[in-house]
Amino acid sequence: MKRIFCLLIVCLLGGMLVAETCAASICETKEAVIFFGNGVKSLKRDARDSIALIEKRLKAELLPEEFKTLEFDIAYNGTHTLPLDLLESVIQLLTGNISKFWRYFFGLDPIPEWFAENFILLAGMLDESSLLTTDSLAKHVNTYKTVIAEGKKVILVAHSQGNLFGNQSYNLLESRERQSFGMVSVANVDNNVLEADSPYTTLKTDKVIQALIAVQLGLPTSPMRPNTENFPAADNFWGHSFIDSYMVEGSISAAQITGDITAALGNLATPYQVVEPGVITVSLTWGPEPDVDLHVNEPNGMHVYWDNMHGLSGALDRDDRSGWGPEHYHVASCNTLEEGIYTIALDYFKGSNPEVATLQIQAGRLIRTYEIPMASEYYGSSGSPEVVANLLVKPGVNSGFEFEILK
C-alpha cells in the first residue's frame, strides 16, 4: 500500500506544480543545446517559462561569446489523464473531504475497504512505466540523438518527474552518445542521476520529496534525499516549483543549479558531427483513394503543388495519383529558407470514398503530425485547398532561424 501512496502523491501534487508555441532553431553554429524536462501535469507554457528563466540566468553568468554558443529548448512530458481521472473519482467518494484523504494517506485513520480497492486499481496503472509515456520518451531520445549527431552537446535540466525521463533516455543512448549527454537534476523523484553519484539539488523544504520519503518507497525507490536549504525559504507552500522554489533570484538553489549547468558544459565531450541539421520537410500519405494533393504557399508568394512543383524556396518531389503517397515538399538548404509563413494545405483531388490523410511537418527538430479526415473529394480544390497548418519562420535570438507552427 505504501508504494500505491507514493505513486499517487507524484500525480496528485504534480497538478499543483509550476512546470503552445513550438520553436526550434536551425542554420546557426551552436555547441550545446540545453533542454528543460518538466514534472507531471505541467503545461507547455510553464515548461517554456522555465527554460526562458534558465536562459536568462545563464546569459547573466556567462561571457557573451560563451552564451552565443548555446541553444535552448524543452523536452516536454505530457500529462497522464486516465490515472488522474481515477484519482479524482476516489476523492469524490470522500465527498470532497480532502483532510480525510490525507489522514488515510499518512495512516492516521484506518483505511476503508472500498478506499483500498480503488487504490489497488490505481496502482495497477501508476508505476514508473506509466509515468514514462512511451511517446514522450521516444520523442526525447530521438531528439537527443539528432542533436548529438549534429555535433552538439546535450544538457537536460530535469525537474521532478523529468529526472525519470532523463535517466531512461540516457539508458537508451549509445555509449559514445552518453559522453555528450549530461543531466542537471532538480527535485529528483528517482534514486540516481544518470546511474552515478552526480550533483543534484533538492530543497529540504520540498514537501513533495518529503512525502515520498515519508512513505519510504519512491519511483522506483526512495528519491534522493534533500541536500539544499535556502535562506529564507521561498514563499511557496509545496516548495517543489522549479521557478517559485528552486530558481528564486539570489537563492542558494538557483546558484547551485546554474553552476551545475556551466560545469556540465565544460565536462561533456563535443560529439563528432555526422549529419547536417534538417530544414523543412512536409510529408503527405493517405489511403487507397487515387489522389490527394499537397499544396504549399511559400513566403515569397509562390504556390507549390502538382502543376508548379518548384518554388523559390523549396520543391515538391512527385505528384502521386495512384493512392497512398507519399508526397514531400522539401526546403533543402538554409540558403533558400525564407522568413515568413509557409502555408500548408490539402486537396482531395479525386476519389469516391471518405479518406484520411496523414501530414507530417518537420522543421529543424520540430515535428508535428496531423490526421485529417476527408468526407469526400469536395475537401478543398486546386485553387482553394484546405489549410492544415501555417509554419512561421523567424530570426533566431542570436542568429539562424526559429520555427513555430501556428495552426
C-alpha positions as CSV (number, residue, x, y, z in Angstrom):
1,M,0.0,0.0,0.0
2,K,2.9,2.4,0.7
3,R,4.0,2.1,-3.0
4,I,0.5,2.9,-4.1
5,F,0.5,6.1,-1.9
6,C,4.0,7.1,-3.1
7,L,3.0,6.8,-6.8
8,L,-0.2,8.6,-6.0
9,I,1.3,11.7,-4.5
10,V,3.5,12.3,-7.5
11,C,0.4,12.5,-9.7
12,L,-1.7,14.3,-7.1
13,L,0.7,17.0,-6.3
14,G,2.0,17.3,-9.9
15,G,-1.1,19.1,-10.8
16,M,-0.1,21.9,-8.4
17,L,3.5,22.3,-9.6
18,V,4.9,25.0,-11.8
19,A,6.4,23.4,-14.8
20,E,1.9,26.2,-27.4
21,T,4.2,27.7,-29.2
22,C,6.8,25.3,-30.6
23,A,10.1,26.5,-31.7
24,A,13.5,25.1,-32.7
25,S,16.5,26.9,-34.1
26,I,18.4,26.0,-37.2
27,C,21.1,27.3,-39.6
28,E,23.3,28.5,-36.8
29,T,26.6,27.3,-35.3
30,K,26.0,26.1,-31.7
31,E,28.0,23.9,-29.4
32,A,25.3,22.7,-27.0
33,V,21.6,22.5,-26.5
34,I,20.1,23.0,-23.0
35,F,16.7,21.3,-22.5
36,F,14.3,21.7,-19.6
37,G,12.4,18.5,-18.7
38,N,9.3,19.1,-16.7
39,G,7.3,17.2,-14.0
40,V,3.9,15.7,-14.2
41,K,0.8,17.9,-15.0
42,S,2.9,20.8,-16.2
43,L,1.7,22.9,-19.1
44,K,3.9,23.5,-22.1
45,R,3.8,27.2,-21.5
46,D,5.1,26.6,-17.9
47,A,8.0,24.5,-19.3
48,R,8.8,27.3,-21.7
49,D,8.8,29.8,-18.9
50,S,11.3,27.6,-17.1
51,I,13.7,27.3,-20.0
52,A,13.4,31.0,-20.6
53,L,14.4,31.6,-17.0
54,I,17.4,29.3,-17.3
55,E,18.4,31.1,-20.5
56,K,18.2,34.5,-18.7
57,R,20.3,33.3,-15.7
58,L,23.0,31.8,-18.0
59,K,23.1,35.0,-20.1
60,A,23.9,36.9,-16.9
61,E,26.5,34.4,-15.8
62,L,28.5,33.6,-19.0
63,L,30.6,35.7,-21.2
64,P,28.8,36.9,-24.4
65,E,30.9,34.7,-26.6
66,E,30.2,31.6,-24.4
67,F,26.4,32.3,-24.3
68,K,26.2,32.7,-28.1
69,T,27.2,29.0,-28.4
70,L,24.1,27.8,-26.5
71,E,20.6,26.8,-27.8
72,F,17.6,26.4,-25.5
73,D,14.6,24.1,-25.9
74,I,12.2,21.9,-23.8
75,A,11.9,18.1,-23.5
76,Y,8.2,18.1,-22.7
77,N,6.5,15.3,-20.8
78,G,2.7,15.1,-21.4
79,T,0.0,14.7,-18.7
80,H,-1.5,11.4,-17.6
81,T,-5.3,11.7,-17.7
82,L,-6.5,8.2,-17.0
83,P,-4.9,7.6,-13.6
84,L,-5.7,11.2,-12.6
85,D,-9.3,10.6,-13.6
86,L,-9.4,7.6,-11.4
87,L,-7.8,9.5,-8.6
88,E,-10.4,12.2,-8.9
89,S,-13.2,9.6,-8.6
90,V,-11.6,8.3,-5.4
91,I,-11.5,11.8,-3.9
92,Q,-15.1,12.4,-4.9
93,L,-16.1,9.3,-3.0
94,L,-14.8,11.1,0.1
95,T,-17.5,13.7,-0.7
96,G,-14.8,16.4,-1.0
97,N,-13.3,15.7,2.4
98,I,-9.6,16.3,1.5
99,S,-8.5,16.3,5.1
100,K,-9.9,12.8,5.4
101,F,-7.9,11.7,2.3
102,W,-4.7,12.9,3.9
103,R,-5.5,11.1,7.1
104,Y,-5.8,7.9,5.1
105,F,-2.7,8.8,3.2
106,F,-0.5,9.1,6.3
107,G,-2.1,6.2,8.1
108,L,-3.7,8.3,10.8
109,D,-7.1,6.7,10.2
110,P,-7.9,3.1,9.3
111,I,-8.3,2.7,5.5
112,P,-11.8,1.6,4.5
113,E,-12.0,-1.4,2.2
114,W,-13.6,0.5,-0.7
115,F,-10.7,3.0,-0.5
116,A,-8.1,0.3,-0.6
117,E,-9.7,-1.4,-3.5
118,N,-9.7,1.8,-5.6
119,F,-6.1,2.4,-4.7
120,I,-5.1,-1.1,-5.8
121,L,-6.8,-0.4,-9.1
122,L,-5.0,2.9,-9.3
123,A,-1.6,1.2,-8.5
124,G,-2.1,-1.2,-11.4
125,M,-1.8,1.9,-13.7
126,L,0.6,4.0,-11.7
127,D,4.1,2.7,-11.9
128,E,7.3,4.0,-13.4
129,S,6.4,2.9,-16.9
130,S,3.0,4.6,-16.9
131,L,4.5,7.8,-15.7
132,L,7.1,7.5,-18.5
133,T,4.8,7.8,-21.5
134,T,6.1,5.9,-24.5
135,D,5.5,8.7,-27.0
136,S,7.2,11.3,-24.9
137,L,10.2,9.1,-24.1
138,A,10.7,8.1,-27.7
139,K,10.5,11.7,-28.9
140,H,13.1,12.8,-26.3
141,V,15.5,10.0,-27.2
142,N,15.2,10.8,-30.9
143,T,15.7,14.5,-30.3
144,Y,18.9,13.9,-28.2
145,K,20.3,11.5,-30.8
146,T,19.7,14.1,-33.5
147,V,21.3,16.9,-31.6
148,I,24.4,14.8,-30.8
149,A,24.6,13.7,-34.4
150,E,24.6,17.4,-35.4
151,G,27.8,17.7,-33.3
152,K,26.3,19.4,-30.2
153,K,26.3,18.5,-26.5
154,V,23.0,17.9,-24.7
155,I,22.3,19.2,-21.2
156,L,19.0,18.3,-19.7
157,V,17.8,20.4,-16.7
158,A,15.4,17.8,-15.2
159,H,12.8,18.8,-12.7
160,S,10.8,16.2,-10.6
161,Q,9.4,13.5,-13.0
162,G,11.7,14.9,-15.7
163,N,14.5,13.0,-14.0
164,L,12.8,9.7,-14.7
165,F,12.7,10.7,-18.4
166,G,16.3,11.8,-18.3
167,N,17.6,8.7,-16.7
168,Q,15.7,6.4,-19.1
169,S,16.8,8.5,-22.1
170,Y,20.4,8.1,-21.0
171,N,19.9,4.3,-20.8
172,L,18.7,4.3,-24.4
173,L,21.6,6.2,-25.8
174,E,24.7,4.5,-27.3
175,S,27.9,4.6,-25.3
176,R,29.5,7.3,-27.5
177,E,26.3,9.4,-27.2
178,R,26.3,9.2,-23.4
179,Q,29.7,11.0,-23.4
180,S,27.9,14.1,-24.8
181,F,24.7,13.9,-22.6
182,G,24.6,15.5,-19.2
183,M,21.7,16.0,-16.7
184,V,21.3,18.7,-14.1
185,S,19.0,17.2,-11.5
186,V,16.4,19.2,-9.6
187,A,13.9,17.8,-7.1
188,N,14.7,14.3,-8.2
189,V,12.0,11.7,-7.6
190,D,14.3,9.0,-8.9
191,N,17.1,7.4,-6.9
192,N,20.1,8.3,-9.1
193,V,21.4,10.8,-11.7
194,L,22.5,9.0,-14.9
195,E,23.4,5.9,-12.9
196,A,26.0,7.8,-11.0
197,D,26.6,9.8,-7.8
198,S,26.2,13.1,-9.7
199,P,25.4,16.5,-8.3
200,Y,21.7,17.3,-7.7
201,T,19.6,19.9,-6.0
202,T,16.7,19.0,-3.7
203,L,15.4,21.5,-1.1
204,K,14.9,20.4,2.4
205,T,11.6,22.4,2.3
206,D,10.3,20.4,-0.7
207,K,7.1,18.8,0.7
208,V,6.7,16.5,-2.4
209,I,10.0,14.9,-1.8
210,Q,9.4,14.8,1.9
211,A,6.1,12.9,1.4
212,L,7.8,10.4,-1.0
213,I,10.5,9.7,1.6
214,A,7.9,9.5,4.4
215,V,6.2,6.6,2.7
216,Q,9.6,5.1,2.1
217,L,9.1,3.8,-1.4
218,G,9.7,6.1,-4.4
219,L,9.9,5.8,-8.1
220,P,11.2,3.1,-8.3
221,T,12.7,3.5,-4.8
222,S,13.1,6.3,-2.3
223,P,14.1,9.6,-4.0
224,M,17.5,11.2,-3.4
225,R,17.4,13.0,-0.1
226,P,17.2,16.8,0.2
227,N,20.7,18.4,0.2
228,T,20.0,22.2,-0.1
229,E,18.4,24.8,2.1
230,N,17.5,28.3,1.0
231,F,17.6,31.2,3.4
232,P,14.9,32.4,3.7
233,A,12.8,29.7,2.2
234,A,10.7,30.6,-0.9
235,D,7.1,31.7,-0.2
236,N,5.7,28.6,-2.0
237,F,3.6,26.1,0.0
238,W,4.8,22.9,-1.6
239,G,8.4,24.0,-2.1
240,H,8.6,22.0,-5.3
241,S,8.1,24.5,-8.0
242,F,11.0,24.9,-10.3
243,I,10.5,28.7,-10.8
244,D,9.0,29.7,-7.5
245,S,11.0,27.5,-5.2
246,Y,14.2,26.4,-6.9
247,M,15.1,29.3,-9.2
248,V,14.3,32.2,-6.9
249,E,16.7,35.0,-7.7
250,G,19.7,35.1,-5.3
251,S,18.9,31.8,-3.7
252,I,21.4,29.0,-2.9
253,S,19.5,26.5,-5.1
254,A,19.4,28.8,-8.1
255,A,23.2,29.4,-7.9
256,Q,23.8,25.7,-7.4
257,I,21.6,24.7,-10.5
258,T,23.3,27.4,-12.7
259,G,26.7,26.2,-11.5
260,D,25.9,22.6,-12.3
261,I,24.9,23.6,-15.9
262,T,28.1,25.5,-16.5
263,A,30.1,22.6,-15.1
264,A,28.4,20.2,-17.4
265,L,29.2,22.4,-20.4
266,G,32.9,22.1,-19.6
267,N,32.9,18.4,-18.7
268,L,31.0,16.9,-21.6
269,A,32.7,15.7,-24.8
270,T,32.0,17.5,-28.0
271,P,30.5,14.9,-30.4
272,Y,31.6,14.3,-33.9
273,Q,29.2,15.8,-36.4
274,V,27.7,13.1,-38.6
275,V,24.6,14.9,-40.1
276,E,23.7,18.4,-41.3
277,P,20.7,20.0,-39.5
278,G,17.4,19.5,-41.3
279,V,15.5,22.4,-42.7
280,I,11.8,21.8,-43.7
281,T,10.2,18.6,-44.9
282,V,6.4,18.2,-45.3
283,S,5.3,14.6,-45.9
284,L,1.8,13.5,-47.1
285,T,0.4,10.0,-47.1
286,W,-3.2,8.7,-47.4
287,G,-5.2,5.6,-48.1
288,P,-6.4,3.7,-51.3
289,E,-8.2,6.6,-52.9
290,P,-6.3,7.7,-56.0
291,D,-5.4,11.3,-55.4
292,V,-4.8,13.7,-52.5
293,D,-2.6,16.7,-53.3
294,L,-0.2,18.6,-51.1
295,H,0.0,22.4,-51.5
296,V,2.5,24.8,-50.0
297,N,2.4,28.6,-50.3
298,E,5.9,30.0,-49.7
299,P,6.5,33.3,-48.0
300,N,7.6,34.8,-51.4
301,G,4.0,34.1,-52.7
302,M,4.9,31.1,-54.8
303,H,2.2,28.3,-54.9
304,V,3.9,24.9,-55.0
305,Y,1.7,22.0,-56.0
306,W,1.3,19.4,-58.7
307,D,1.1,22.0,-61.5
308,N,4.0,24.0,-60.2
309,M,6.4,21.7,-58.4
310,H,9.3,24.0,-57.9
311,G,9.2,27.1,-55.8
312,L,11.8,29.7,-55.0
313,S,12.4,28.2,-51.5
314,G,11.5,24.5,-51.9
315,A,10.1,21.9,-54.2
316,L,7.5,19.1,-54.4
317,D,9.2,15.7,-55.2
318,R,6.2,14.0,-57.0
319,D,2.5,14.0,-57.7
320,D,1.2,10.6,-56.7
321,R,-2.1,9.8,-58.5
322,S,-2.5,6.1,-57.6
323,G,-3.1,6.2,-53.9
324,W,-1.2,6.0,-50.6
325,G,1.6,8.5,-51.5
326,P,3.9,9.8,-50.2
327,E,4.4,13.3,-51.5
328,H,7.1,15.5,-50.0
329,Y,7.7,19.3,-50.0
330,H,11.3,19.9,-49.1
331,V,13.4,23.0,-48.3
332,A,16.9,21.5,-48.7
333,S,19.1,24.4,-47.7
334,C,19.3,27.3,-45.3
335,N,20.4,29.3,-48.4
336,T,16.8,29.2,-49.7
337,L,14.9,29.2,-46.4
338,E,12.9,32.3,-46.0
339,E,11.5,34.3,-43.1
340,G,7.7,34.4,-43.1
341,I,4.8,31.9,-43.3
342,Y,4.8,28.7,-45.2
343,T,1.1,27.8,-45.6
344,I,0.5,24.0,-45.9
345,A,-2.8,22.8,-47.3
346,L,-4.5,19.8,-48.8
347,D,-6.9,19.0,-51.7
348,Y,-8.8,15.7,-52.1
349,F,-8.5,15.8,-55.8
350,K,-10.0,12.5,-56.9
351,G,-11.8,9.7,-55.2
352,S,-15.2,8.2,-54.4
353,N,-15.0,7.3,-50.7
354,P,-14.1,9.1,-47.5
355,E,-10.3,9.3,-47.0
356,V,-7.9,10.0,-44.2
357,A,-4.6,11.8,-44.9
358,T,-1.6,11.9,-42.6
359,L,0.5,15.0,-42.8
360,Q,3.9,15.4,-41.0
361,I,5.7,18.7,-40.8
362,Q,9.4,18.6,-39.8
363,A,11.1,21.9,-39.3
364,G,14.6,21.6,-37.7
365,R,13.9,19.3,-34.8
366,L,10.2,20.5,-34.6
367,I,7.9,17.7,-35.7
368,R,4.1,17.6,-35.8
369,T,1.8,15.1,-37.3
370,Y,-1.8,15.6,-38.3
371,E,-4.6,13.0,-39.1
372,I,-7.1,14.7,-41.5
373,P,-10.4,13.1,-42.2
374,M,-11.9,13.9,-45.6
375,A,-15.6,13.2,-46.1
376,S,-15.4,13.4,-49.9
377,E,-13.4,14.9,-52.8
378,Y,-15.1,18.2,-52.0
379,Y,-12.5,18.7,-49.3
380,G,-10.6,21.6,-50.9
381,S,-9.8,22.3,-54.5
382,S,-6.8,23.0,-56.6
383,G,-7.4,26.7,-56.5
384,S,-8.5,26.8,-52.8
385,P,-7.0,23.9,-50.9
386,E,-7.9,23.4,-47.2
387,V,-5.3,24.9,-44.9
388,V,-3.9,22.5,-42.3
389,A,-1.1,24.5,-40.8
390,N,0.9,27.7,-41.0
391,L,4.7,27.3,-40.4
392,L,6.3,30.5,-39.2
393,V,10.0,31.0,-39.9
394,K,11.5,33.9,-37.9
395,P,15.0,35.1,-37.0
396,G,16.7,33.3,-34.1
397,V,17.5,35.1,-30.9
398,N,21.2,35.3,-31.7
399,S,21.4,34.0,-35.3
400,G,19.8,31.4,-37.6
401,F,16.1,30.8,-37.7
402,E,13.3,29.6,-35.3
403,F,10.1,27.7,-36.3
404,E,6.6,27.9,-34.9
405,I,3.5,26.1,-36.0
406,L,0.6,28.5,-35.8
407,K,-2.2,26.1,-36.6
